[in-house]
Amino acid sequence: MFINRKSVVALLGATSILLLAQAHALQSEATDTTRTLNNGNLVLENIPEIPERIGEQLNRFQNVRSAAFREFTSDGDAIYISTRFGDVAQIHKVSDAGGYRQQLTFFDEPVGGISRQPNSNTMIFSMDAGGNEFSQLFMLDSETGDYHMISDGESRNGAVVWNQEGDKIAYQSTRRDGRSNDIWVMNPNTPEQAELVLAAPDGSWWGPVDWHPNGEKLLVVQYRSITDVRIHELELAEGELKLLEGSDVGTNANFPLAYRKDGQGYFFTTDQFSNFTQLAFRNTETNEVRLITKDINWNVDNFAMSEDGSTAAFTINEEGMSQLYRFDPMTFAFTRVEGMPIGVASGLTYSPDGKKLALSINTPKSPTDVYLLDTNDQLTRWTYSEVGGLNTDNFVEPELVSFASFDGLQVPAFVYKPQTEGPHPVIISIHGGPESQYRPYFSSTVQLWLQELGAAVIAPNVRGSAGYGKDYVSLDNGFKREDSVKDIGALLDWIATQPDLDAERVAVIGGSYGGYMVLASSVHFSDRLKAAVDIVGISNFVTFLTNTESYRRDLRRAEYGDERDPAMRKHLEAISPNNHVARINVPMFVVQGENDPRVPVTEAEQIVKALKDADKTVWYMNALNEGHGYRKKENRDIYEQATVLFFEQHLLPKD
């Protein structure tokens, strides 16, 4: 029987990871270029010893915290947040604006989603192990700190939605077969009686969104791809599933938000009638659709409604920045809230009495913190996260530019430039997704590169990015995949026209799909790059689609193409970077998490091996207690330090 290292990690558990790391070091390379750190959890190959000066240099930047809103207490007088005071984010309670953060959970793993039981301070939270994303559900008594697991301990669980009475939850789980994204209903007091109410009929992601006011139906989302999202209503007694929005043609994205409290319809976002995602309401009695934001040509990306249904709010994504609006769920009238910080808002939630609206707000000069907005639009900041002693007034804010790509398409990008005289070396940071969007969040890492390396940072939203309409997001699909890579080539052309940027010293960095973009850019533009950092990136689309976790495989096929089709398989192999290693002539730093369920560790291993076999310069870092990205501070710290060393050695020197 063959057992791979991923299976061994799961079998041995955390206490034996050190032995595994040592075995891995011997297996990988019998030289002193392989070593382990962090109690053996971090395996480093061909990475030089990191000088102490870099750790000292980065210390302040690595001690920045943030705080995200999670829930109000049942009386609405206090809030629950997630923030990190140790190695990972945990649940805290804050009782006053700017007040003491009382820590409620103390786990080695970060706490995921939180959902408070109506009329109670008991809550359900999710948590996985080692970044494997197979989250389990736990009940927590926030007064005593007592908790217990209510899921099965094996499947992947999430998307918890309480009914109005607070005696049942609907949630998504792979419990039936380990693969399908089904919907279950459970009384958390009797979890052994959990009931399967919707067996997912295909490989889509199915999840509950809201309970009908009568408690007999669920509003359900079916996600097939970013351009094919459908809304259903599930009648619980008979199990009847009714399609409300979308069709088998699959050309629109329709996201359910909530039932209106009178039960006469539901709110949703849709691009059925526009290139952008609009807020809409369908009256289920007349079947009429009312477009609420028909005159706003930007995506609606957040929504909240008070418990009594008397008031609501939404945000739009305008050039990457959030704009907040209030609106009346009955009349559909809305007004823009003025005086909000210029940044990105998330986590909109009303207090139980509907008089306060909580938001998590992130700006280019401040990390995510929690704010409360009262009925008079008075905004009060409730958390003040530490920034490591840095003076964030000196942080550089980005400039939004656009450049013409090979076919004339205008591609937007955020550009950060040091406050010193150029020409500056350049770090191109490519987001993942690919259906994501770079937005100008607070980033101590970007500011670190600006201040300590003297490098400019450019974050492009290449074709395929979200936020610019459904036409733009579809421009890289299927056989057009490498058109997005050509956008990076056009960006390199643009850099060469900027007198304060050094086109002779350019690096690329990106994670997940952004990691693929890094590898592909290294294949096509090695002669124009000095360094490349691939973080949990796809090195071969066929092996990726074969090995990614089964619960998400069909979702990825919808984006990248179905490798089972011979023509598509040939195309995917043709554009896969590990088939073109001979063309990669740029130093590469590959970063991976052993337990990654999305982009498996084999994607990193095969590109590292191919680069080594071809005598290319490659550094490799693998965290045995992480998944799709590093969530533990001790691992992130070393990764950031190693990245700075990598850029010092390969990006900064002039020829």
Helices and strands as residue ranges (DSSP letters): H 5-12, G 14-16, H 17-28, E 34-37, E 42-45, H 52-58, G 61-63, E 67-72, E 79-83, E 90-94, E 101-103, E 114-116, E 122-127, E 136-141, E 147-149, E 157-162, E 169-173, E 182-186, G 191-193, E 195-198, E 205-211, E 217-225, E 228-235, E 240-245, E 254-259, E 265-270, E 278-283, E 289-291, E 299-305, E 312-318, E 321-327, E 334-336, E 344-350, E 357-363, E 366-373, E 379-381, G 392-394, E 399-404, E 410-416, E 424-430, H 444-448, I 449-453, E 456-460, H 470-473, G 478-480, H 481-496, E 501-511, H 513-525, G 526-528, E 531-535, H 541-547, H 550-560, H 566-575, G 577-579, G 581-583, E 588-593, H 601-613, E 618-623, H 633-650
